[in-house]
């Protein structure tokens, strides 16, 4: 949690303290630390988390379930309207734009986003797919198949792949 605060302060300065993305990560880290505990139902902090998370979802429309796995330095620069599935895995140094949906399709599996990726505004990632390390997903793109590492994909077609 302290690393997230330091990262956001480095990115945004003192303005980071009012960035909804930072607060979403703080609530996520709080819930994620408790979600695996068999004593969470008697822990008063669990109920504080549930109330704060519900208010956060209502005001900012950002759902970061405590059951997903989020790596270091997730950056939500314009945090609003993010919906994430419960088994989503996000690597380190990932940037996600506003109004992004990352969730399961009909197969109930959620996407995996590897390190150093950028997900543009209003992108939709569905199903048990993998977004390869260093890839970029453009705005308004719907992704239902794996994206190779170091690729850029926009409007459902591959623009370039540095590995080819």
C-alpha positions as CSV (number, residue, x, y, z in Angstrom):
1,X,0.0,0.0,0.0
2,X,2.8,2.4,0.8
3,X,4.5,1.6,-2.5
4,X,1.3,2.5,-4.3
5,X,1.2,5.8,-2.6
6,X,4.8,6.6,-3.4
7,X,4.3,5.6,-7.0
8,X,1.2,7.8,-7.4
9,X,3.0,10.7,-5.7
10,X,5.9,10.3,-8.1
11,X,3.5,10.2,-11.1
12,X,1.1,13.0,-10.1
13,X,2.6,14.9,-7.2
14,X,0.3,15.9,-4.4
15,X,-2.7,15.7,-6.8
16,X,-2.3,11.9,-6.3
17,X,-4.0,12.2,-2.9
18,X,-7.3,12.9,-4.6
19,X,-6.8,10.4,-7.5
20,X,-9.6,7.8,-7.3
21,X,-7.3,5.2,-8.8
22,X,-5.0,5.4,-5.8
23,X,-7.9,5.1,-3.4
24,X,-9.2,2.1,-5.3
25,X,-5.8,0.4,-5.0
26,X,-5.7,1.1,-1.3
27,X,-9.2,-0.4,-0.8
28,X,-8.2,-3.3,-3.0
29,X,-5.0,-4.0,-1.1
30,X,-7.0,-3.8,2.2
31,X,-9.6,-6.3,1.0
32,X,-7.0,-8.6,-0.7
33,X,-5.1,-8.9,2.5
34,X,-8.2,-10.1,4.3
35,X,-10.0,-12.1,1.7
36,X,-8.1,-15.4,2.3
37,X,-8.4,-15.2,6.1
38,X,-10.7,-17.6,7.8
39,X,-11.2,-15.0,10.5
40,X,-12.3,-12.2,8.2
41,X,-16.0,-12.3,9.3
42,X,-15.0,-11.5,12.9
43,X,-12.5,-8.8,11.8
44,X,-14.1,-5.3,12.1
45,X,-11.7,-4.1,9.3
46,X,-13.5,-6.5,6.9
47,X,-16.7,-4.6,7.4
48,X,-15.0,-1.2,7.1
49,X,-13.5,-2.5,3.8
50,X,-17.0,-3.6,2.5
51,X,-18.6,-0.2,3.3
52,X,-15.7,1.8,1.8
53,X,-15.6,-0.4,-1.3
54,X,-19.3,-0.2,-1.8
55,X,-19.2,3.6,-1.5
56,X,-16.2,3.7,-3.9
57,X,-18.1,1.6,-6.5
58,X,-21.1,3.9,-6.2
59,X,-19.2,7.2,-6.6
60,X,-16.4,6.2,-9.0
61,X,-17.9,3.2,-10.8
62,X,-14.7,1.2,-10.2
63,X,-14.8,-2.4,-9.3
64,X,-11.6,-4.0,-8.1
65,X,-12.6,-7.3,-6.5
66,X,-10.4,-8.4,-3.6
67,X,-10.1,-11.8,-5.2
68,X,-8.2,-10.6,-8.3
69,X,-4.4,-10.4,-8.3
70,X,-2.9,-7.0,-9.0
71,X,0.9,-6.5,-9.3
72,X,3.0,-3.5,-8.4
73,X,2.5,0.0,-9.8
74,X,-0.9,-0.4,-11.4
75,X,-1.7,3.1,-12.8
76,X,-5.2,4.3,-13.3
77,X,-4.6,7.9,-14.5
78,X,-8.3,8.8,-15.2
79,X,-9.9,6.3,-12.9
80,X,-13.6,6.0,-13.7
81,X,-15.8,3.2,-14.9
82,X,-13.4,0.2,-14.5
83,X,-15.0,-3.2,-14.1
84,X,-12.7,-6.1,-13.4
85,X,-13.6,-9.8,-13.1
86,X,-12.9,-11.7,-9.8
87,X,-10.1,-13.9,-11.2
88,X,-8.3,-11.2,-13.2
89,X,-4.5,-11.2,-13.0
90,X,-2.6,-8.0,-13.6
91,X,1.2,-7.8,-13.7
92,X,3.5,-5.0,-12.7
93,X,3.7,-1.5,-14.4
94,X,0.3,-1.7,-16.1
95,X,-1.7,1.4,-17.1
96,X,-5.5,1.1,-17.6
97,X,-7.6,3.9,-19.0
98,X,-11.2,4.8,-18.0
99,X,-14.3,2.8,-18.8
100,X,-12.4,-0.5,-19.3
101,X,-14.1,-3.9,-18.8
102,X,-11.8,-6.8,-17.9
103,X,-14.0,-9.8,-17.2
104,X,-15.1,-13.3,-18.1
105,X,-17.0,-14.3,-21.2
106,X,-19.2,-17.4,-21.2
107,X,-16.3,-19.6,-20.0
108,X,-16.1,-17.9,-16.5
109,X,-12.3,-17.4,-16.9
110,X,-10.9,-13.9,-16.6
111,X,-8.0,-12.3,-18.6
112,X,-4.4,-12.2,-17.6
113,X,-2.5,-8.9,-18.3
114,X,1.3,-9.3,-18.1
115,X,3.8,-6.7,-17.1
116,X,4.3,-3.3,-18.8
117,X,1.0,-3.2,-20.7
118,X,-1.2,-0.3,-21.6
119,X,-5.0,-0.8,-21.9
120,X,-6.7,2.2,-23.6
121,X,-10.0,3.9,-22.7
122,X,-13.2,1.8,-23.2
123,X,-11.3,-1.3,-24.1
124,X,-13.0,-4.6,-23.4
125,X,-11.0,-7.8,-22.5
126,X,-13.1,-10.9,-22.3
127,X,-12.5,-14.5,-21.4
128,X,-9.4,-16.5,-20.4
129,X,-7.1,-14.5,-22.6
130,X,-3.5,-13.3,-22.1
131,X,-2.3,-9.9,-23.0
132,X,1.4,-10.4,-23.6
133,X,4.2,-8.4,-21.8
134,X,4.7,-4.9,-23.2
135,X,1.5,-4.9,-25.3
136,X,-0.8,-2.0,-26.0
137,X,-4.6,-2.3,-26.5
138,X,-6.1,0.7,-28.2
139,X,-9.2,2.6,-27.2
140,X,-12.6,1.0,-27.9
141,X,-11.0,-2.3,-28.8
142,X,-12.7,-5.6,-27.9
143,X,-10.2,-8.4,-27.3
144,X,-11.3,-12.0,-27.1
145,X,-8.1,-13.8,-28.2
146,X,-4.6,-13.8,-26.9
147,X,-2.3,-10.9,-27.7
148,X,1.4,-11.6,-28.3
149,X,4.1,-9.9,-26.3
150,X,5.2,-6.4,-27.5
151,X,2.1,-6.0,-29.8
152,X,-0.2,-3.2,-30.5
153,X,-3.8,-4.0,-31.2
154,X,-6.5,-1.6,-32.1
155,X,-10.1,-2.0,-33.3
156,X,-9.8,-5.8,-33.3
157,X,-6.8,-6.0,-35.6
158,X,-3.1,-6.4,-35.1
159,X,-1.2,-3.2,-36.0
160,X,2.3,-4.4,-35.3
161,X,4.2,-7.1,-33.6
162,X,7.8,-6.4,-32.7
163,X,8.5,-10.1,-32.4
164,X,7.6,-11.0,-36.0
